[in-house]
């Protein structure tokens, strides 16, 4: 099956569920948890293990054996040959290096620039990696909402500087352009509410009002676009959804407040009062 093979409808428990194939998802052994991150530099697990332990000195400095590197590259090139698109879940900067290596190996066989390969999460991506991804036509689809209840944990174990540079949204836009990006939640790991996620993108605040990486905050319009017109490019559907204009799908919501004018602290409390899909009301409060 190629990307963009379209929408499937599944009837389940009297609810019509829309399922669409977007890409082949590959999982790196790299997680948000401090013990599992693949980082360029060894990081210290603060307040958890003894100062003189090997684990404290070396946690996070994980490197693949060469045979695993080969398997990773072969897997990426293999799905590329059958015209599937590849999206890889990865968080740490070393893990991102390794995934980009695999993407570049695939690109040498045949260009992937028009395929929109994906870095999923890429929470600790660095500016030079953004530029490298952009040269390959690779997307980054991220989830600021990880910061809602996890930024404090990152600070505790990996330090304030790491927490502040997590999900560097403003820099991603500057380096890659907003149309190469998309926002999401990674539900059920995080809350699914898009307004909460946009609130975090705009304020960089956690539930206690603590701000992490204030310089990476973005505008309300940018946050909205990351959920709509930019996100539509994830499934190559920017010609039919993502903006309200003639010829596109009539999918929209009526909100309980004006997202563009309410105070920043009220953004997270906005609700959808009406949801319209394909021109039909499917939800009304």
N, C-alpha and C positions, 0 to 999 in steps of 0.2 A: 504494500500500500504506500502510495506517495503522500507527501504532505498535502493538505488542502483537499483530501478526498471527500470532504464535506461533512454535513451534519447528519447524525443518526438520532432518531427519536426512540426513547425507551419508556414504556408505560410501567410504572412501578407504584404500587399502593395509591392508585388514583391520581398520581402526580406525573405529568409529562416531563421527562428529564431530557434535556438536550445534551448530547455527547458528541464531541468533535475531536478527531485525531489531529494533534498539532505537531508532535515530534517524538522521536525515540528518546526516552529519558534514561540517562546513565548515571549511576550513583558512585561518587568518589567516597572513600572511607574518610570523610571529612565532615565534621558536624560543628554546630555552634558551641557545643560544650567544650570547655577549656581543655579537657583531656584528649579530645579527638581532633582538634584543629591541626591542619598541616600548615605550619608557619615557616617563613624563611629563617627566622631567628628563634632559638630556644626561648620559650617563655616560662615564667615562674608561676607556679600555682600558689598564690599567696594564701596564708592562713589555713593551709590544708595538710601539708606534708612537712616533715622535719627539714630544717635548714640544710643538713648535711647529706640528705638522701639523694640518690642518683635520679629519682623521679623529679625532685624539685629542680635539679639542675638541667634536666633534659626534656621535660614534658613538652610535647608539641613539636619537637624537632624530629618529624617522621619522614623518612625517605623511602620511596619504592625501590624494590630490587629491580635490576635491569630487566629480568624476564617479565615482571609486572608492567614495566614501561612498554615493552613490546606488545603485550596483550592489550594494553590500553590503546595504543596506536592502531593495532590491527582491528580492534573493535570499532573504532571511529571510522577508519577507512572502509571497513566492511559495510556498515550501514550507509555510508556515503555512496558506495557503488550501486546499491539498490535504490538510490534516490530518496532515502529517508533523511529527514533532518535530525540533527542531534542536539539535545539539551542536556547539560551535565550539572548536577547538584554539587556545588563546591563553595566553601566559605573562606578558608585561610589563603594567604597570598602565595604560599608555596604550592598549595593545591591548584590555584589558578594558573600559576606558571606551568604546571604539568599538563593541565587541560589545554591551555593555549599551544603547548608543544604538539599535542595530539592533533589539534585543529590545523596547525601549520603543516603537519605531515600529510593530512588529508588534502589540504589545499595544493600541495606540490603535485599530487596525482591529477587533481582536477579542481578548478576554482570552486570555492564554497561561498564566494561573496554574495551570490544571489539566493543562497539557501537560508540565510538568517539563522545560523547555528546560535546556540544560547548558552550563556553562563547563568545558571539559576542560583540565586542568592548573591554570590560574590560579595559577601558583606564586608570583607577586609581587602577589597581590590585597591591597588595602588595606581596613581596617575599614569605611569608608563605602561601598565597593563591595560588600562582603558584605551590608550592610543594603539596598542598592539591589537586589541580586540577590534577596534574600529577599522583598522586597515584590512582586517579579514572579513568585514561585514558581519561580525558577531554581535548579537544582542546581549544586553544584561537586563534580566528581569529580577527585581529585588523586592524586599519586604521590609519597609521601615518599621512596621509594627512589631518586629522582633525586639525593638528597643523598649517597647512599652513595659514589659516585665523582665527583660533580660539584660538591659544596659547596666543595671546596678551589679548584676552577677559578673558581667564581663569586667567591670571596673574592679570588683573585689579580687578576682583571680588573675586578671591580665593587666590591670593598671588603667588609670584614667585616660592616658593617651590613646590606648587601643579602643576604649569605649567611645571616645570622642570621634575617632576616625571611622567608626563602624557605619556602614551604609552611607557612603559619602555622596549624597544625592546631587548637591550643587556642582561638585567637581565632575561627576558623571555626565551631567548635562553639558557642562563646558567642554569636556574632552570628546564626547561621543555624539552630542546632539540629542535632543529629546526623542526624536523618532526612532532612535536605536535602543530605547529603553521602555520599560513597562513596570507598573506597580501591581502588587498583589499582597496576599496575606499569609500564604502557606497554611491555611486552615486545614485540619483542626489544631495544628500546633499553636497557632495564634488566633485571636479574635477575627472573625470574618468581616466585621463592620468596616466598609470602605471610608466612612467619614472619620472614624477613629484613626485610620491609617493616614488620611490626608491631614488631620490635625497634627500628627506626629511629624509628618514631612514639613509642615509649616512652622512648628514650634520647637521640635526636637526635645520635647518634654516627656518624662515618665509620669506615672500616676501621682507621684509626690511633688510634681512641679520642678524636679531637677532637670536641667538642660544639659544635653550631651552633644558636643560638636555644634555649637550655635552657628559657626561659619558655614555649615552645610545645609542650613535651612533654605527652603525654596519658597516661591510665591504660591498663592492659592491657585492662580491660573495654571502654573506648571504642574502642581499636584493633581489638578483636575484632568489635565491633558494626559498625564501618565496613566490615568485610569480609563481614558476614553480614546482619543484620536491616536495617541502613541501606542496604547495597548492593543488596538485593533490590528496593528502590524504584526503582532505575535502570530496570528493565524492567516496572514496575507489577506486580510479583509478590510483594509483601509478604504477600499472603494465602495463598501456597502454598509459600514457601521463606524462608530466612533465620533461622528458629528451629526448634527441635525440639519439636513439639507435635502433638497429634492432628489429623488432617486435612491436614497438610502433608507435603511430599515427604520421604522417608526418605533424605536425602543427608547424609552425615556422614563424619568421619575419626576414626581412633584414632591418637593421637599418641604419640611415643616418650617424652614427659615431660609433666608437668603445666604447661601454659603459665602458669597463674595463680600458681604457687608457686615455680618454679625461679628462680634468680638472673637478673637482667636480662641479663647477658652470655651466658647459656645459651639465651635465647629464639631467637636466630638459628640455633642448631644443632639445634633440634627438627625431627624428621622425621615424615612421615605413614607409619605402619606398615600401616594398612588404610584403604582408601577404599571407601565404600558409596554407590552412586547408585541411587535408586529402590528401595532395599531390597536391592540385589544387590551382592555384593562384586566390584569391578572392578579392585582392586589389592591385593596383599598382599606385604609385604616378606619 
